[in-house]
Amino acid sequence: MNRAVFPTPATVTAYAHAHAHAHAHDGPPSPLLPIPLLPIPLPALAALLVCAVVLAYLLAAGRLRRRGDAWPPVRDLSFVAGGATLVYAALGPLPGGPFTAHMAVHLAAGMVAPPLLVLGRPLSLLPRVLPPGRLRRLPLAFARSRPGFVLLLPPVAALLDVGALWLLYRTPLWSAAQAHPLTHAALHLHVFAAGLLFAFTVCQVDPVHRRHGLALRGGTLLLAGAAHSVLAKSLYAHPPPGAAVAGEDLRTGALLMYHGGDAVEVALAVVLAVGWYTAGGRATARARRRARPRPAPDTGSAATGGTTGSAGPFRSRSLSRTVGGGTPAPAPPPGDGGG
């Protein structure tokens, strides 16, 4: 197994301490700094949790294949890639100054990892490996509930995702969170959760109680992408209120947010297009099957007493009736009542 994706606890802890020491001189506290009162640094804890989830996914997929069910390996690769992206966001070497490093974490955890995890279709895998019962029905029950219905609306998911970013970067919230690692970690957790919800509602590759149309999902993606790009441009010109960010660091972080966000949104648009094309192909195939003329049932033997060439155990009794030495009985003359 790839140790870069599933590091040991000792390696994870060492990486977290090294990363914290490397960025200690960069100004505001990094969101990846260790937090007191925890047995291990918070980045190490997050990375171990991600690795445990990915390992559970792989074990579930393997169990599905061992019992003969189909599960494409590309879904495994997508889910593992999403988990590796989250581990990099927690422990990897981040580029540039503090603001650029923060944007790298935002891009990895909030925009790149969520679509990769969603394309792994974990909610399609989970019910197939869980035993029958309440736990298996829990995702569908949540989707059918009123809070679940509201959260799964694409505009609501976009508001929680991009709208929260405007609140974070265009108010003093980001500056206030720099001095509190737990608050900063909670902000990154929200960014990840909101990005995951947005990718789930836009892609809709997992079964949901109610599917939304392509126009609503595509329009939401377009508007959310525009709002994200405008936010990145505003950060290029003005830092978050109350933040002391060097000019070069600010511009590099804003450019990373702008171009990285565009790339992820294009990828989501491709997923939408592929889903639309596939659904259209299935609908066309079903229409052709319904329009295909069905062969008429052979009713000749029942209506006329059989035809020459009818054979087998389904022959008419009138044809199998014989006289004497096997000669078929002659038909009565016309008009003769048989008396």
CORGIHU-V861946 format. One record per run of one state. SS is the DSSP state (H for helix, E for strand, C for the rest). FROM is the first residue (numbers start at 1). TO is the last residue. If there is no record, write none. Layout:
# CORGIHU-V861946
ss:from:to
SS:FROM:TO
SS:FROM:TO
This chain:
# CORGIHU-V861946
ss:from:to
C:1:8
H:9:22
C:23:41
H:42:66
C:67:72
H:73:91
C:92:97
H:98:119
C:120:121
H:122:129
C:130:133
H:134:144
C:145:145
H:146:151
C:152:153
H:154:169
C:170:172
H:173:177
C:178:180
H:181:203
C:204:213
H:214:237
C:238:246
H:247:291
C:292:299
H:300:304
C:305:311
H:312:314
C:315:316
H:317:320
C:321:321
E:322:323
C:324:326
E:327:328
C:329:339
